[in-house]
Amino acid sequence: MKNKKNPLVNTGLPSLLVIFIVLCLVTFAVLSYVSAMRDYSLAQKTAERTRLYYEADLAAHRCLTALDAGLQEACRDLSGEKTDAFSLVCEDMLPVLLESSLNESGAYPDDTLPDYSIRQEDGAYVCTFYEPLGDAQALLVELSVRQPDGGQTSFFDIQKWQVVSSGSWEVDDSLPVLQEAP
């Protein structure tokens, strides 16, 4: 009898198929690993950013608490003419209270943003201060100081509570995409 060889089944085709499958599996494994590492890196950055935001938020709330307590202490002994007396107390005490509360919370370390500002707007004092949020951002807090009436216990209304950029933005166009020959 003749030994018949099946031309479709030889040792080369299964070997090539196994090599192709192994290469596909290795490629998918590398892509999965790279994707997982990128997701992990993003999760770490997001966690750090969230931690910095809540630290700045806590420092701003401590500043608000100190400001409210200081104004309450200063206004305890106001006479019958409360509106004029409150205006004088605000004029005298707001800079002192803001400076002391910001020094306790660790005001912005460099001079890119002012520690605080106070201005008068429509008869009310508006206080603005910043809490650092990393190198390039800060938490902007703007308050409208008012005399509490009736059941209100706070001396201010929060006008702004937002994250702002504290650094300058520079365009990086140093990548030479197309270079023309001379």
C-alpha positions as CSV (number, residue, x, y, z in Angstrom):
1,M,0.0,0.0,0.0
2,K,1.0,3.4,-0.7
3,N,1.5,5.9,2.1
4,K,-0.8,8.8,1.3
5,K,0.1,12.2,2.5
6,N,-2.6,14.7,3.2
7,P,-1.3,18.0,1.8
8,L,-3.6,20.1,4.1
9,V,-2.4,18.6,7.3
10,N,1.3,19.1,7.8
11,T,3.4,20.3,10.7
12,G,4.0,23.8,9.3
13,L,0.4,25.0,9.3
14,P,-0.4,24.2,12.9
15,S,2.9,25.8,14.0
16,L,2.1,29.0,12.1
17,L,-1.4,29.0,13.6
18,V,0.0,28.6,17.1
19,I,2.6,31.4,16.5
20,F,-0.1,33.7,15.2
21,I,-2.4,33.0,18.2
22,V,0.5,33.6,20.6
23,L,1.4,36.9,18.9
24,C,-2.3,38.0,19.1
25,L,-2.5,37.1,22.8
26,V,0.8,38.9,23.6
27,T,-0.3,42.0,21.6
28,F,-3.6,42.1,23.5
29,A,-1.8,41.6,26.8
30,V,0.6,44.5,26.2
31,L,-2.3,46.8,25.1
32,S,-4.3,45.8,28.2
33,Y,-1.3,46.5,30.4
34,V,-0.6,49.9,28.8
35,S,-4.3,50.9,29.1
36,A,-4.4,49.8,32.8
37,M,-1.2,51.8,33.6
38,R,-2.7,54.9,31.9
39,D,-5.9,54.5,33.9
40,Y,-3.9,54.0,37.1
41,S,-1.9,57.1,36.4
42,L,-5.1,59.1,35.7
43,A,-6.7,57.8,38.9
44,Q,-3.6,58.9,40.9
45,K,-3.7,62.4,39.4
46,T,-7.4,62.7,40.0
47,A,-7.0,61.5,43.6
48,E,-4.2,64.1,44.2
49,R,-6.3,66.9,42.6
50,T,-9.3,66.0,44.7
51,R,-7.1,65.9,47.9
52,L,-5.7,69.4,47.0
53,Y,-9.2,70.8,46.4
54,Y,-10.6,69.5,49.7
55,E,-7.5,70.9,51.6
56,A,-8.1,74.3,50.0
57,D,-11.8,74.0,50.7
58,L,-11.2,73.2,54.4
59,A,-8.7,76.1,54.7
60,A,-11.3,78.5,53.1
61,H,-14.0,77.2,55.5
62,R,-11.7,77.8,58.5
63,C,-11.0,81.3,57.2
64,L,-14.8,81.9,56.9
65,T,-15.3,80.6,60.4
66,A,-12.6,82.8,61.9
67,L,-13.9,85.8,60.0
68,D,-17.5,85.2,61.2
69,A,-16.3,84.7,64.8
70,G,-14.2,87.9,64.7
71,L,-17.0,90.0,63.3
72,Q,-19.4,88.6,65.8
73,E,-17.0,89.4,68.6
74,A,-16.4,92.9,67.3
75,C,-20.1,93.6,66.8
76,R,-21.3,92.4,70.2
77,D,-21.2,95.8,71.8
78,L,-22.7,97.9,69.0
79,S,-24.9,100.8,70.1
80,G,-28.4,101.6,68.8
81,E,-27.1,103.0,65.5
82,K,-26.1,99.6,64.2
83,T,-25.8,100.4,60.5
84,D,-23.2,103.1,60.9
85,A,-21.4,101.3,63.7
86,F,-21.3,98.0,61.7
87,S,-19.8,99.9,58.7
88,L,-17.1,101.3,60.9
89,V,-16.4,97.9,62.4
90,C,-16.1,96.4,58.9
91,E,-13.8,99.1,57.8
92,D,-11.5,98.6,60.8
93,M,-11.7,94.9,61.4
94,L,-12.0,93.2,58.0
95,P,-8.4,93.6,57.0
96,V,-7.1,92.5,60.4
97,L,-9.5,89.5,60.5
98,L,-8.7,88.4,56.9
99,E,-5.0,88.8,57.3
100,S,-4.9,86.8,60.6
101,S,-7.2,84.0,59.3
102,L,-5.2,83.7,56.0
103,N,-1.9,83.5,57.9
104,E,-3.4,80.7,60.0
105,S,-4.5,78.8,56.9
106,G,-1.3,79.3,54.9
107,A,-2.0,82.0,52.3
108,Y,-0.7,81.7,48.8
109,P,3.1,81.1,49.1
110,D,4.3,83.2,46.2
111,D,3.2,86.6,45.0
112,T,1.3,85.4,41.9
113,L,-2.1,86.1,43.6
114,P,-2.9,88.6,46.3
115,D,-3.7,87.2,49.7
116,Y,-6.9,89.2,49.9
117,S,-8.7,92.3,48.7
118,I,-11.6,94.3,50.2
119,R,-13.7,96.7,48.3
120,Q,-17.0,98.5,48.8
121,E,-19.7,97.7,46.3
122,D,-23.3,99.0,46.6
123,G,-22.9,99.9,50.3
124,A,-21.6,96.4,51.2
125,Y,-18.1,95.2,51.7
126,V,-16.9,92.6,49.3
127,C,-13.9,90.4,50.5
128,T,-12.0,88.3,48.1
129,F,-9.3,85.8,49.0
130,Y,-7.5,82.8,47.5
131,E,-6.5,79.5,48.8
132,P,-3.7,77.6,47.0
133,L,-4.6,74.5,45.1
134,G,-1.3,73.2,43.8
135,D,1.1,75.1,41.6
136,A,-1.1,76.5,38.9
137,Q,-4.5,76.9,40.5
138,A,-6.2,78.5,43.5
139,L,-9.7,78.5,45.1
140,L,-11.2,81.9,44.7
141,V,-13.7,82.9,47.5
142,E,-15.6,86.1,47.3
143,L,-17.9,87.2,50.2
144,S,-20.4,90.0,50.6
145,V,-20.2,91.1,54.2
146,R,-23.6,92.2,55.7
147,Q,-25.1,92.8,59.1
148,P,-27.2,89.9,60.1
149,D,-30.9,90.6,60.6
150,G,-33.4,88.5,62.6
151,G,-32.7,84.8,62.4
152,Q,-29.6,85.1,60.2
153,T,-26.5,84.3,62.1
154,S,-23.8,84.7,59.4
155,F,-22.1,88.0,58.6
156,F,-21.6,87.2,54.9
157,D,-23.1,85.8,51.7
158,I,-20.8,83.7,49.5
159,Q,-20.7,85.3,46.0
160,K,-18.0,83.1,44.4
161,W,-16.5,79.8,45.2
162,Q,-14.5,78.7,42.2
163,V,-11.2,77.3,41.0
164,V,-9.1,79.8,39.0
165,S,-5.8,79.6,37.3
166,S,-3.0,81.3,39.2
167,G,-0.1,80.8,36.7
168,S,0.5,82.1,33.3
169,W,-0.1,79.9,30.3
170,E,2.7,79.6,27.8
171,V,2.3,78.1,24.4
172,D,4.8,75.3,23.6
173,D,5.3,75.3,19.9
174,S,8.8,73.8,20.0
175,L,7.9,70.6,18.2
176,P,9.3,70.9,14.6
177,V,6.6,69.1,12.7
178,L,7.7,70.2,9.2
179,Q,11.1,71.3,8.4
180,E,11.8,72.7,5.0
181,A,15.1,72.2,3.3
182,P,17.1,75.4,2.6
